[in-house]
């Protein structure tokens, strides 16, 4: 039994939806279908989710929203009309959108979630209607009916343990069930969304709950490539990844798969395959607990920008009990998360997401560290990118770090930071943003030429 999740690009137009219909028809094992809101039909188009954000803002600010409402509805109407779905379904979608505006309650923190979740919810109703129009026994099921209970955290819901047995009760459903992604229901009945891109999370949760044999995540690429195709011409397609490797790559900028969606599948030992709606015959990239072979020590090279580094140096730092704790308490008081923290005998570097800072906060933070820590040297570096080399096989192959640093040195790429965890799954390099593309290219050709 398979759970198939289709992303926004796979459901952006009637032509794309026809491909989805064909994929579902081609394999009777695809019993659960999780859908995103319709995505972009072309490069210059606007996703339905982004239209809904504008719709929400117009309602809250008491501005004219009728044109936006019609634009959103037309996205569903174009698909529904093409497949001649039951007119009642389109009427329900229009009524739902209007009810969001007319019965708006911006005072509740869940209102934003209600508006955004309507993109997936209405699309699930529509896709179920499309499948029925094509003679497929399918029906829409809401997260409330499924029992997908989540925590009361607007925009950042977490699945609760009791949801999984609720989902398993649907294991033997006779119809194909079409389920909206991106949100669940709190115990008090409120709509609460996962973090942005959370339809991947829904798919993984459903797969774990119904104990599927495989979770298929359909998108608009043939799978996961070793490096960003925008940086490297025609990069190698990764055939197989472990969950740990995928977690590292997703965190470091690989946008194909939502990083939080890995945990439910990982815990349930369910393999995940990334496939292309536009090329379903391609085998894609499979993500499992362990590699079937250990031929390639490096499986992927990723990067992400937007980091800042705070460097603190103090002689005999290692003899001061609680030194790091004192530094981190300052970060806690400023409500700042840190991403990495490599250290030496007398120095420590704290890597944070630059978006957390503003000039005033930065100045106050440095002043506080200078006063309480009294360092010999304190500086902050902006516009850093993190480049990561990933592969569980690296622990069995000597010289990967040496090869990486030598390759970067040949291109005169200065390293602000090197960090390798004890698991030896990844090696991370902090470099200046303008050298990011060059670093990815030279590392790729070092390991995959």
RODO-92007 format. One record per atom (N, C-alpha, C): residue in one letter; x, y, z. Coordinates in pm, whole numbers, padded with zeros to 5 digits, always signed. Example, Ala and Ser with C-alpha at 12.3 -4.5 7.8 and 13.67 -1.06 7.14 Angstrom:
2
A+01319-00569+00780A+01230-00450+00780A+01320-00330+00780S+01285-00225+00708S+01367-00106+00714S+01290+00003+00787
END
This chain:
449
X+00084-00119+00000X+00000+00000+00000X+00088+00124+00000X+00048+00223-00079X+00127+00344-00094X+00045+00468-00057X+00118+00565+00001X+00064+00699+00018X+00135+00789-00081X+00059+00860-00163X+00116+00948-00266X+00082+01092-00234X+00184+01174-00221X+00163+01317-00198X+00200+01393-00324X+00114+01485-00366X+00139+01565-00485X+00154+01712-00446X+00265+01771-00488X+00295+01909-00456X+00218+02007-00542X+00235+02135-00512X+00161+02240-00582X+00185+02245-00730X+00309+02219-00775X+00338+02222-00918X+00269+02108-00990X+00244+01997-00921X+00176+01883-00982X+00026+01906-00997X-00026+02008-00928X-00170+02033-00926X-00203+02174-00971X-00111+02236-01045X-00126+02378-01078X-00230+02405-01185X-00254+02308-01272X-00345+02329-01386X-00417+02199-01418X-00516+02209-01506X-00590+02090-01548X-00498+01989-01616X-00402+02040-01695X-00309+01951-01764X-00223+01874-01664X-00180+01942-01559X-00100+01875-01457X-00185+01776-01377X-00306+01814-01346X-00395+01725-01271X-00424+01599-01351X-00432+01610-01484X-00453+01491-01567X-00338+01392-01549X-00215+01443-01535X-00101+01355-01510X-00116+01285-01375X-00167+01358-01276X-00189+01299-01145X-00293+01188-01153X-00400+01212-01226X-00504+01110-01246X-00444+00985-01308X-00360+01003-01409X-00297+00888-01476X-00208+00810-01380X-00134+00883-01297X-00044+00817-01201X-00124+00734-01101X-00235+00788-01053X-00319+00714-00956X-00382+00592-01023X-00425+00610-01147X-00486+00498-01219X-00387+00386-01251X-00261+00423-01267X-00160+00325-01309X-00119+00229-01199X-00151+00258-01074X-00107+00172-00964X-00217+00164-00859X-00278+00049-00850X-00390+00031-00756X-00345+00032-00611X-00213+00027-00587X-00163+00031-00450X-00167+00172-00392X-00188+00273-00477X-00193+00412-00429X-00332+00437-00370X-00343+00415-00239X-00473+00418-00173X-00500+00550-00100X-00395+00623-00068X-00409+00751+00003X-00338+00859-00077X-00408+00967-00104X-00354+01076-00184X-00358+01204-00101X-00242+01264-00078X-00231+01389-00002X-00198+01501-00101X-00270+01611-00093X-00253+01717-00193X-00216+01850-00128X-00136+01926-00204X-00106+02065-00170X-00208+02156-00237X-00198+02285-00211X-00277+02384-00285X-00216+02401-00424X-00293+02442-00524X-00239+02461-00658X-00121+02558-00658X-00015+02519-00730X+00105+02602-00737X+00106+02690-00860X+00225+02727-00902X+00241+02815-01018X+00219+02738-01148X+00141+02798-01240X+00124+02739-01373X+00237+02778-01466X+00303+02887-01435X+00416+02935-01514X+00510+03010-01420X+00625+03048-01471X+00725+03116-01388X+00671+03244-01325X+00587+03317-01398X+00537+03446-01351X+00404+03437-01278X+00354+03314-01261X+00225+03294-01196X+00240+03309-01044X+00126+03309-00974X+00125+03320-00828X+00061+03195-00769X+00126+03137-00667X+00069+03021-00600X-00062+03059-00530X-00150+02963-00518X-00275+02987-00445X-00245+03023-00299X-00145+02960-00240X-00110+02992-00101X-00072+03139-00087X+00004+03192-00183X+00042+03333-00177X-00079+03424-00200X-00171+03380-00284X-00295+03456-00303X-00376+03458-00173X-00374+03346-00102X-00449+03339+00024X-00386+03427+00132X-00256+03440+00130X-00190+03533+00224X-00237+03676+00198X-00242+03712+00069X-00291+03846+00034X-00439+03861+00070X-00516+03755+00052X-00658+03753+00088X-00674+03775+00239X-00595+03704+00317X-00598+03720+00462X-00566+03864+00502X-00460+03920+00443X-00418+04056+00478X-00526+04159+00443X-00592+04137+00329X-00699+04229+00289X-00815+04224+00388X-00849+04104+00433X-00958+04089+00530X-00922+04158+00662X-00802+04131+00710X-00759+04187+00839X-00752+04339+00832X-00703+04391+00722X-00688+04537+00706X-00816+04604+00657X-00922+04523+00641X-01054+04572+00599X-01046+04644+00463X-00971+04581+00374X-00960+04632+00238X-01049+04549+00145X-01061+04593+00022X-01141+04522-00077X-01077+04386-00107X-01156+04280-00094X-01102+04146-00115X-01173+04068-00226X-01278+04125-00284X-01362+04052-00378X-01281+04003-00499X-01195+04088-00552X-01116+04049-00669X-01023+03932-00637X-00963+03937-00519X-00876+03827-00476X-00955+03698-00461X-01074+03710-00401X-01159+03592-00383X-01189+03527-00517X-01224+03609-00616X-01257+03557-00748X-01134+03494-00815X-01019+03556-00796X-00895+03503-00856X-00862+03366-00798X-00878+03353-00667X-00851+03224-00602X-00951+03119-00649X-01078+03156-00651X-01181+03060-00693X-01160+03014-00837X-01119+03106-00923X-01100+03071-01064X-00993+02965-01084X-00895+02961-00994X-00793+02857-01005X-00855+02718-00991X-00948+02705-00898X-01017+02578-00880X-01119+02554-00992X-01186+02660-01032X-01290+02649-01135X-01232+02602-01268X-01113+02650-01303X-01052+02610-01430X-01028+02460-01434X-00981+02406-01324X-00956+02261-01318X-01087+02185-01314X-01181+02231-01229X-01309+02162-01217X-01387+02160-01346X-01388+02271-01419X-01461+02278-01546X-01402+02184-01650X-01268+02174-01651X-01202+02087-01749X-01246+01942-01731X-01260+01900-01605X-01297+01761-01577X-01447+01743-01554X-01523+01852-01566X-01668+01848-01548X-01706+01785-01414X-01644+01835-01309X-01674+01782-01176X-01812+01828-01132X-01864+01764-01031X-01995+01798-00975X-01998+01948-00940X-02096+02018-00992X-02106+02163-00970X-02117+02198-00822X-02169+02107-00741X-02181+02133-00597X-02045+02151-00530X-01944+02082-00584X-01810+02093-00526X-01756+02234-00544X-01769+02287-00665X-01723+02423-00691X-01805+02524-00610X-01933+02498-00595X-02017+02587-00514X-01971+02587-00368X-01932+02469-00317X-01883+02460-00180X-01752+02537-00161X-01666+02529-00263X-01538+02600-00256X-01561+02751-00252X-01648+02800-00340X-01679+02944-00340X-01740+02987-00206X-01832+02906-00157X-01899+02938-00031X-01799+02938+00086X-01705+02844+00082X-01604+02836+00187X-01517+02960+00189X-01473+03005+00072X-01390+03125+00063X-01466+03249+00112X-01592+03258+00073X-01670+03374+00115X-01696+03372+00266X-01718+03253+00320X-01740+03242+00464X-01617+03284+00544X-01497+03255+00489X-01374+03299+00557X-01370+03450+00572X-01417+03519+00467X-01415+03666+00470X-01529+03723+00553X-01648+03669+00536X-01765+03727+00601X-01773+03692+00750X-01715+03577+00788X-01717+03537+00929X-01579+03547+00991X-01501+03642+00941X-01362+03655+00985X-01354+03691+01133X-01253+03634+01197X-01226+03667+01337X-01075+03685+01352X-01021+03799+01307X-00876+03821+01313X-00819+03824+01454X-00906+03833+01554X-00856+03838+01691X-00799+03704+01737X-00842+03595+01676X-00790+03464+01715X-00661+03434+01641X-00562+03375+01705X-00436+03343+01638X-00451+03234+01533X-00567+03168+01532X-00590+03060+01435X-00649+03111+01303X-00686+03237+01296X-00751+03286+01175X-00659+03275+01053X-00533+03313+01070X-00437+03301+00960X-00428+03156+00912X-00424+03063+01006X-00416+02921+00970X-00541+02875+00894X-00658+02924+00937X-00782+02885+00869X-00779+02927+00722X-00733+03050+00699X-00731+03102+00562X-00632+03024+00476X-00510+03006+00527X-00410+02937+00446X-00443+02789+00425X-00497+02725+00527X-00532+02583+00514X-00642+02559+00411X-00721+02662+00382X-00829+02646+00283X-00775+02612+00145X-00651+02650+00117X-00592+02618-00013X-00584+02469-00035X-00531+02397+00065X-00521+02251+00056X-00657+02185+00073X-00736+02237+00165X-00865+02175+00195X-00957+02178+00073X-00967+02294+00010X-01052+02304-00109X-00996+02222-00226X-00863+02213-00234X-00806+02135-00344X-00831+01986-00325X-00830+01940-00200X-00860+01799-00175X-01004+01767-00216X-01096+01857-00185X-01235+01837-00228X-01242+01829-00382X-01168+01921-00446X-01170+01927-00592X-01109+01801-00655X-00991+01758-00606X-00923+01642-00665X-01005+01515-00644X-01071+01504-00530X-01161+01389-00509X-01271+01391-00614X-01326+01510-00642X-01428+01523-00745X-01374+01491-00883X-01251+01531-00911X-01189+01500-01041X-01175+01349-01058X-01126+01281-00955X-01108+01136-00964X-01242+01066-00985X-01345+01113-00916X-01479+01055-00936X-01526+01074-01078X-01499+01194-01134X-01543+01222-01272X-01475+01132-01372X-01359+01075-01333X-01286+00984-01422X-01314+00838-01391X-01418+00814-01313X-01459+00678-01284X-01379+00609-01175X-01307+00685-01095X-01226+00628-00986X-01303+00643-00855X-01305+00538-00777X-01375+00540-00649X-01288+00614-00547X-01320+00741-00526X-01240+00824-00437X-01331+00916-00358X-01281+00960-00243X-01357+01057-00164X-01264+01144-00080X-01311+01263-00054X-01239+01359+00030X-01260+01322+00177X-01152+01330+00255X-01161+01309+00399X-01086+01423+00467X-01152+01489+00560X-01091+01603+00629X-00998+01554+00740X-00901+01636+00779X-00816+01600+00893X-00896+01575+01020X-01008+01645+01037X-01091+01623+01156X-01149+01482+01154X-01200+01438+01038X-01255+01303+01027X-01147+01196+01042X-01028+01227+00990X-00918+01133+01002X-00872+01117+01146X-00892+01221+01225X-00840+01221+01362X-00697+01268+01369X-00658+01359+01276X-00522+01412+01274X-00512+01525+01378X-00491+01486+01503X-00490+01580+01614X-00350+01641+01629X-00347+01773+01640X-00219+01843+01649X-00217+01934+01772X-00099+01983+01804X-00082+02074+01917X-00139+02211+01885X-00164+02289+01988X-00222+02423+01972X-00112+02525+01950X-00046+02515+01836X+00064+02604+01800X+00041+02659+01659X-00030+02769+01646X-00058+02825+01514X+00070+02844+01432X+00063+02806+01305X+00173+02814+01207X+00286+02716+01233X+00278+02641+01342X+00387+02549+01374X+00335+02427+01449X+00224+02372+01403X+00161+02260+01472X+00250+02137+01473X+00237+02058+01580X+00308+01930+01592X+00203+01820+01606X+00226+01710+01538X+00132+01598+01547X+00137+01539+01687X+00022+01502+01743X+00015+01442+01875X+00012+01289+01862X+00065+01217+01960X+00076+01071+01949X-00058+01001+01923X-00167+01053+01981X-00296+00986+01963X-00348+00991+01821X-00287+01075+01737X-00331+01084+01598X-00303+00956+01521X-00193+00889+01553X-00152+00773+01473X-00251+00656+01481X-00298+00618+01600X-00401+00513+01601X-00531+00558+01534X-00561+00688+01542X-00680+00738+01471X-00666+00715+01321X-00549+00745+01268X-00524+00728+01125X-00527+00581+01084X-00477+00496+01172X-00469+00354+01135X-00606+00292+01116X-00708+00351+01176X-00844+00298+01158X-00890+00310+01013X-00822+00391+00934X-00858+00407+00793X-00778+00315+00702X-00700+00228+00762X-00609+00142+00686X-00678+00062+00576X-00797+00012+00605X-00867-00076+00511X-00980-00005+00435X-00972+00126+00424X-01076+00200+00351X-01086+00149+00207X-01208+00133+00160X-01228+00079+00026X-01200+00182-00082X-01237+00307-00057X-01212+00413-00156X-01069+00465-00146X-01026+00529-00253X-00904+00609-00245X-00937+00735-00166X-00862+00763-00062X-00891+00877+00022X-00803+00995-00020X-00866+01109-00045X-00794+01231-00083X-00792+01322+00040X-00672+01356+00085X-00652+01423+00213X-00580+01555+00191X-00629+01663+00250X-00557+01790+00238X-00430+01789+00323X-00322+01840+00267X-00199+01851+00342X-00194+01979+00422X-00085+01997+00498X-00049+02125+00558X-00113+02155+00692X-00218+02085+00733X-00281+02123+00860X-00346+02004+00930X-00370+02024+01059X-00445+01928+01138X-00547+02002+01221X-00605+01933+01319X-00711+01989+01403X-00670+01976+01549X-00683+02083+01625X-00653+02076+01768X-00765+02003+01842X-00741+01972+01966X-00843+01903+02046X-00967+01990+02066X-00951+02120+02052X-01066+02210+02065X-01132+02239+01930X-01085+02172+01824X-01148+02187+01693X-01096+02299+01606X-00983+02358+01643X-00926+02467+01564X-00836+02413+01452X-00842+02477+01337X-00749+02446+01228X-00612+02502+01265X-00510+02419+01254X-00375+02461+01291X-00277+02404+01189X-00197+02491+01127X-00110+02448+01018X+00028+02407+01068X+00089+02319+00990X+00230+02289+01010X+00311+02407+00954X+00441+02402+00968X+00523+02509+00912X+00511+02508+00760X+00548+02620+00694X+00530+02636+00550X+00592+02519+00475X+00522+02466+00378X+00569+02347+00307X+00525+02220+00377X+00432+02233+00470X+00395+02122+00556X+00312+02011+00495X+00278+02020+00367X+00208+01907+00305X+00296+01784+00302X+00428+01803+00294X+00521+01691+00305X+00505+01624+00441X+00486+01705+00544X+00469+01651+00679X+00342+01568+00686X+00233+01620+00631X+00107+01546+00631X+00123+01411+00564X+00187+01410+00448X+00206+01284+00376X+00281+01182+00459X+00386+01226+00526X+00465+01135+00609X+00385+01085+00729X+00306+01174+00788X+00223+01135+00903X+00118+01031+00861X+00053+01055+00748X-00047+00959+00699X+00018+00824+00670X+00135+00827+00605X+00205+00702+00573X+00239+00624+00700X+00287+00696+00802X+00320+00631+00929X+00195+00580+00999X+00087+00660+00994X-00036+00622+01063X-00103+00500+01005X-00110+00491+00873X-00177+00377+00809X-00082+00261+00786X+00046+00280+00826X+00150+00178+00809X+00165+00137+00662X+00186+00238+00579X+00204+00214+00437X+00338+00144+00411X+00347+00080+00296X+00473+00016+00256X+00568+00117+00193X+00513+00225+00137X+00595+00324+00069X+00524+00458+00070X+00602+00565+00089X+00550+00701+00079X+00612+00766-00044X+00528+00799-00142X+00574+00861-00266X+00548+01011-00260X+00653+01088-00280X+00640+01233-00279X+00663+01284-00421X+00554+01321-00490X+00562+01363-00629X+00583+01514-00637X+00684+01554-00716X+00714+01695-00734X+00743+01719-00882X+00823+01821-00915X+00847+01854-01056X+00990+01827-01099X+01062+01743-01023X+01197+01702-01062X+01208+01550-01054X+01306+01493-01123X+01321+01347-01130X+01367+01285-00998X+01407+01366-00906X+01456+01317-00778X+01544+01423-00715X+01636+01380-00633X+01728+01471-00565X+01864+01460-00632X+01918+01573-00671X+02047+01575-00738X+02159+01598-00637X+02277+01555-00675X+02394+01568-00589X+02419+01714-00551X+02396+01805-00644X+02416+01948-00619X+02308+02027-00691X+02297+02153-00655X+02198+02243-00714X+02219+02254-00864X+02119+02215-00946X+02134+02226-01092X+02155+02369-01139X+02120+02466-01056X+02146+02605-01091X+02293+02642-01077X+02369+02561-01003X+02511+02585-00982X+02598+02493-01067X+02550+02370-01088X+02628+02268-01159X+02546+02219-01278X+02608+02217-01395X+02537+02172-01515X+02517+02021-01511X+02391+01980-01525X+02356+01838-01536X+02417+01753-01425X+02387+01784-01299X+02446+01706-01188X+02390+01564-01183X+02463+01478-01113X+02423+01339-01098X+02297+01329-01012X+02208+01240-01050X+02088+01212-00971X+02124+01113-00860X+02082+01143-00737X+02106+01052-00625X+02001+00941-00630X+02046+00818-00636X+01952+00706-00642X+01901+00666-00504X+01988+00681-00403X+01953+00633-00270X+02015+00722-00163X+01937+00753-00061X+01981+00834+00053X+01933+00768+00182X+02005+00794+00290X+01951+00757+00421X+01877+00878+00478X+01796+00853+00579X+01723+00962+00643X+01819+01066+00700X+01928+01022+00758X+02023+01115+00818X+02085+01205+00711X+02119+01145+00597X+02176+01224+00489X+02074+01325+00435X+01950+01281+00420X+01847+01370+00369X+01820+01483+00467X+01824+01453+00594X+01804+01557+00696X+01913+01664+00685X+02036+01622+00667X+02147+01717+00653X+02130+01801+00527X+02095+01738+00417X+02081+01810+00290X+01961+01904+00291X+01850+01859+00351X+01731+01943+00357X+01757+02066+00443X+01825+02048+00554X+01859+02161+00639X+01949+02260+00567X+02037+02208+00484X+02140+02291+00421X+02099+02347+00286X+01972+02346+00255X+01928+02418+00136X+01861+02336+00029X+01856+02202+00040X+01786+02123-00060X+01636+02138-00038X+01568+02209-00129X+01429+02243-00108X+01329+02141-00160X+01377+02026-00208X+01286+01927-00267X+01195+01867-00162X+01248+01849-00041X+01172+01778+00062X+01177+01856+00192X+01062+01873+00255X+01053+01947+00381X+01124+01867+00490X+01221+01931+00558X+01307+01858+00652X+01229+01795+00768X+01123+01861+00816X+01047+01807+00929X+00965+01684+00890X+00947+01664+00759X+00865+01552+00714X+00937+01419+00724X+01065+01419+00752X+01140+01295+00758X+01110+01213+00883X+01083+01281+00995X+01075+01211+01122X+00964+01106+01129X+00839+01135+01088X+00737+01030+01097X+00773+00905+01016X+00825+00924+00894X+00862+00810+00811X+00981+00736+00870X+01077+00811+00923X+01196+00750+00984X+01157+00662+01102X+01072+00716+01191X+01031+00639+01309X+00952+00514+01272X+00874+00524+01165X+00791+00411+01123X+00864+00316+01028X+00990+00348+00993X+01070+00266+00902X+01003+00249+00766X+00945+00358+00717X+00878+00356+00587X+00968+00426+00485X+01009+00358+00379X+01091+00424+00276X+01011+00533+00205X+01083+00637+00165X+01023+00750+00092X+01089+00758-00044X+01011+00781-00147X+01069+00799-00280X+01023+00933-00337X+01118+01009-00389X+01090+01137-00453X+01076+01111-00602X+00960+01143-00659X+00935+01115-00801X+00884+01239-00872X+00887+01231-01005X+00849+01344-01089X+00713+01318-01153X+00618+01408-01123X+00486+01397-01184X+00494+01403-01337X+00589+01479-01387X+00603+01496-01532X+00683+01383-01597X+00743+01298-01515X+00821+01184-01568X+00809+01068-01470X+00690+01015-01452X+00667+00915-01346X+00742+00784-01366X+00789+00758-01487X+00863+00634-01510X+01005+00639-01454X+01054+00759-01425X+01187+00772-01365X+01185+00710-01225X+01289+00635-01189X+01288+00568-01058X+01293+00663-00940X+01342+00786-00962X+01346+00884-00854X+01457+00857-00754X+01445+00920-00638X+01542+00902-00528X+01471+00839-00410X+01524+00728-00362X+01462+00662-00248X+01539+00694-00120X+01464+00717-00012X+01522+00750+00119X+01487+00637+00215X+01589+00575+00271X+01569+00460+00359X+01653+00476+00485X+01642+00378+00574X+01720+00384+00698X+01868+00354+00674X+01897+00264+00580X+02034+00226+00555X+02059+00212+00406X+02185+00235+00366X+02223+00215+00226X+02226+00066+00193X+02186+00034+00070X+02200-00104+00024X+02343-00133-00018X+02418-00027-00056X+02560-00040-00091X+02636+00078-00029X+02767+00066-00022X+02849+00173+00033X+02954+00218-00069X+02914+00227-00194X+03009+00258-00299X+03055+00403-00296X+02965+00497-00269X+02995+00639-00279X+03003+00702-00141X+03122+00751-00099X+03131+00811+00035X+03055+00942+00048X+03053+01022-00059X+02980+01149-00060X+02856+01133-00146X+02739+01168-00092X+02616+01155-00171X+02561+01289-00217X+02596+01398-00148X+02540+01527-00186X+02621+01643-00134X+02606+01757-00202X+02675+01880-00163X+02570+01991-00167X+02548+02056-00055X+02442+02156-00045X+02497+02285+00015X+02418+02391+00003X+02459+02519+00061X+02337+02602+00095X+02358+02692+00188X+02252+02784+00228X+02317+02914+00272X+02255+03026+00239X+02311+03156+00274X+02233+03219+00388X+02276+03340+00428X+02202+03413+00531X+02246+03385+00673X+02376+03365+00693X+02427+03337+00827X+02519+03450+00873X+02528+03464+01004X+02625+03554+01065X+02702+03475+01171X+02826+03515+01195X+02911+03444+01291X+02963+03542+01396X+02941+03508+01521X+02995+03585+01632X+03116+03509+01687X+03233+03573+01681X+03358+03509+01724X+03399+03568+01859X+03425+03480+01955X+03465+03522+02090X+03596+03451+02124X+03697+03529+02159X+03826+03471+02198X+03864+03524+02336X+03910+03432+02422X+03954+03472+02556X+04060+03373+02604X+04174+03425+02644X+04284+03340+02689X+04242+03259+02812X+04276+03128+02810X+04241+03033+02917X+04090+03017+02933X+04019+03034+02823X+03874+03015+02824X+03838+02876+02874X+03919+02778+02837X+03887+02639+02871X+03893+02613+03021X+03953+02703+03099X+03963+02684+03244X+03848+02752+03319X+03769+02830+03248X+03655+02897+03312X+03534+02804+03310X+03500+02751+03426X+03385+02662+03435X+03257+02738+03399X+03179+02681+03307X+03051+02742+03270X+03063+02856+03171X+03180+02868+03104X+03199+02979+03009X+03094+02974+02897X+03081+02858+02833X+02986+02845+02721X+02843+02867+02769X+02812+02817+02889X+02678+02835+02944X+02645+02983+02962X+02742+03061+03009X+02720+03204+03027X+02691+03273+02894X+02766+03233+02791X+02743+03291+02657X+02604+03256+02606X+02567+03128+02618X+02438+03084+02565X+02321+03142+02643X+02340+03171+02770X+02233+03235+02847X+02204+03375+02793X+02308+03442+02747X+02288+03574+02687X+02204+03560+02560X+02236+03459+02479X+02157+03435+02357X+02013+03401+02392X+01994+03324+02497X+01859+03288+02539X+01779+03411+02580X+01843+03502+02653X+01774+03623+02697X+01736+03713+02579X+01815+03705+02471X+01782+03782+02351X+01691+03703+02256X+01649+03583+02299X+01560+03497+02220X+01622+03464+02084X+01749+03427+02085X+01822+03395+01962X+01856+03247+01960X+01829+03182+01846X+01870+03043+01825X+02007+03041+01761X+02089+02946+01799X+02216+02928+01729X+02209+02802+01645X+02283+02801+01535X+02282+02688+01442X+02403+02596+01461X+02521+02655+01480X+02644+02577+01496X+02733+02650+01596X+02821+02572+01662X+02906+02634+01762X+03041+02560+01769X+03123+02571+01667X+03257+02513+01675X+03343+02593+01772X+03437+02524+01839X+03517+02593+01940X+03659+02541+01940X+03749+02622+01998X+03887+02583+02020X+03920+02594+02167X+04049+02596+02199X+04089+02604+02340X+04054+02740+02398X+04081+02844+02320X+04061+02980+02369X+03959+03060+02288X+03882+02994+02203X+03786+03071+02123X+03663+02986+02091X+03559+03057+02054X+03433+02992+02020X+03365+03076+01912X+03305+03007+01816X+03230+03075+01708X+03085+03031+01716X+02995+03127+01714X+02852+03096+01722X+02787+03142+01591X+02734+03045+01519X+02670+03072+01390X+02520+03085+01411X+02462+03194+01364X+02318+03216+01378X+02261+03259+01243X+02130+03243+01229X+02060+03294+01110X+02054+03446+01120X+02103+03512+01016X+02113+03658+01018X+01977+03726+01030X+01871+03658+00985X+01739+03720+00989X+01690+03746+01131X+01755+03685+01230X+01716+03709+01369X+01765+03844+01421X+01862+03903+01347X+01926+04026+01396X+01874+04149+01325X+01886+04262+01393X+01873+04394+01332X+01985+04478+01393X+02015+04595+01337X+02131+04672+01387X+02125+04702+01537X+02007+04736+01587X+01996+04769+01729X+02020+04646+01816X+01957+04534+01777X+01973+04410+01854X+02118+04363+01851X+02179+04373+01734X+02319+04331+01721X+02410+04412+01813X+02392+04543+01813X+02475+04629+01897X+02458+04597+02045X+02334+04576+02086X+02306+04546+02227X+02362+04408+02265X+02351+04311+02174X+02403+04176+02200X+02554+04179+02221X+02626+04247+02130X+02771+04254+02141X+02813+04328+02267X+02741+04434+02301X+02772+04509+02422X+02755+04421+02546X+02649+04341+02545X+02622+04252+02659X+02730+04144+02672X+02771+04086+02560X+02876+03984+02563X+03007+04046+02612X+03038+04166+02562X+03161+04233+02602X+03162+04261+02752X+03050+04301+02807X+03041+04336+02949X+03049+04213+03038X+02974+04107+03003X+02963+03992+03092X+03075+03890+03072X+03128+03879+02949X+03229+03778+02920X+03370+03836+02925X+03382+03966+02894X+03511+04035+02891X+03612+03962+02801X+03579+03942+02674X+03668+03866+02586X+03789+03948+02543X+03893+03878+02499X+04009+03946+02441X+03977+03997+02301X+03893+03922+02232X+03852+03962+02097X+03706+03925+02076X+03633+04017+02017X+03490+03994+01988X+03459+04061+01855X+03407+03982+01762X+03370+04038+01632X+03254+03959+01572X+03186+04023+01478X+03076+03958+01408X+03101+03968+01258X+03077+03859+01188X+03095+03853+01043X+02960+03821+00979X+02923+03901+00880X+02794+03882+00812X+02813+03821+00673X+02700+03794+00608X+02698+03746+00469X+02778+03618+00451X+02753+03522+00539X+02818+03393+00528X+02722+03290+00468X+02778+03195+00398X+02704+03079+00349X+02764+02954+00412X+02679+02856+00437X+02725+02728+00488X+02720+02626+00374X+02833+02567+00344X+02843+02464+00240X+02869+02331+00310X+02791+02230+00278X+02802+02103+00349X+02823+01989+00251X+02917+01901+00286X+02944+01777+00212X+02885+01665+00296X+02795+01585+00236X+02717+01488+00311X+02739+01346+00257X+02749+01251+00349X+02757+01110+00309X+02794+01023+00427X+02711+00923+00456X+02742+00833+00567X+02865+00750+00538X+02899+00734+00410X+03018+00655+00375X+03148+00726+00404X+03142+00854+00440X+03266+00928+00467X+03342+00871+00585X+03270+00814+00681X+03337+00760+00800X+03426+00640+00766X+03400+00578+00649X+03479+00462+00609X+03587+00498+00506X+03595+00622+00469X+03691+00663+00365X+03780+00774+00419X+03910+00748+00426X+04005+00846+00477X+04029+00956+00374X+04036+01082+00419X+04081+01190+00332X+03974+01277+00271X+03847+01259+00310X+03740+01340+00251X+03756+01487+00291X+03787+01511+00419X+03807+01650+00463X+03927+01712+00393X+04034+01635+00382X+04155+01686+00315X+04126+01718+00168X+04054+01631+00102X+04020+01655-00039X+03933+01780-00053X+03841+01797+00041X+03750+01912+00035X+03824+02043+00055X+03905+02050+00161X+03977+02174+00189X+04079+02205+00080X+04143+02101+00025X+04239+02123-00083X+04169+02179-00207X+04050+02127-00237X+03974+02176-00352X+03935+02322-00335X+03890+02358-00214X+03852+02497-00187X+03975+02589-00191X+04088+02539-00141X+04211+02619-00141X+04258+02648-00284X+04243+02550-00372X+04284+02570-00512X+04208+02685-00577X+04085+02706-00532X+04004+02815-00587X+04011+02941-00500X+04106+02939-00404X+04128+03054-00316X+04001+03095-00241X+03930+02993-00193X+03810+03016-00113X+03848+03012+00034X+03833+03124+00101X+03873+03135+00241X+03767+03072+00331X+03812+02993+00427X+03721+02925+00520X+03711+03003+00650X+03590+03045+00683X+03565+03112+00810X+03539+03012+00922X+03498+02891+00884X+03463+02790+00983X+03465+02653+00920X+03508+02553+00996X+03494+02412+00958X+03429+02341+01076X+03329+02259+01048X+03259+02189+01155X+03224+02049+01108X+03266+01949+01184X+03229+01810+01153X+03178+01745+01280X+03057+01694+01274X+02999+01628+01390X+03062+01492+01415X+03043+01440+01536X+03101+01310+01572X+03042+01196+01490X+02923+01217+01433X+02860+01113+01352X+02929+01097+01217X+03006+01199+01175X+03080+01197+01049X+02988+01182+00928X+02865+01227+00940X+02773+01225+00826X+02796+01345+00736X+02846+01455+00793X+02863+01577+00714X+02984+01656+00760X+03037+01734+00666X+03141+01832+00695X+03088+01966+00647X+03093+02066+00735X+03036+02197+00701X+03146+02302+00695X+03137+02385+00592X+03233+02494+00573X+03159+02627+00572X+03207+02721+00651X+03152+02856+00646X+03237+02943+00556X+03176+03002+00453X+03250+03083+00356X+03171+03211+00329X+03233+03306+00262X+03163+03428+00224X+03063+03398+00111X+02950+03464+00117X+02838+03435+00028X+02876+03441-00120X+02960+03537-00157X+02991+03554-00299X+03071+03436-00356X+03126+03351-00270X+03204+03237-00318X+03125+03106-00311X+02996+03115-00277X+02915+02995-00257X+02906+02909-00383X+02871+02970-00495X+02854+02893-00619X+02985+02827-00661X+03096+02900-00651X+03226+02846-00687X+03262+02728-00597X+03231+02738-00468X+03260+02630-00375X+03182+02504-00409X+03055+02520-00440X+02973+02404-00477X+03029+02336-00602X+03066+02416-00699X+03117+02359-00825X+03247+02282-00803X+03341+02342-00730X+03471+02275-00713X+03458+02149-00628X+03369+02151-00528X+03348+02030-00449X+03278+01922-00531X+03184+01963-00614X+03115+01865-00698X+03213+01794-00791X+03297+01871-00859X+03388+01810-00955X+03502+01736-00886X+03524+01763-00759X+03622+01687-00682X+03574+01544-00655X+03444+01532-00623X+03392+01401-00585X+03309+01330-00692X+03267+01405-00796X+03176+01344-00894X+03219+01367-01038X+03344+01402-01061X+03389+01426-01198X+03393+01292-01272
END
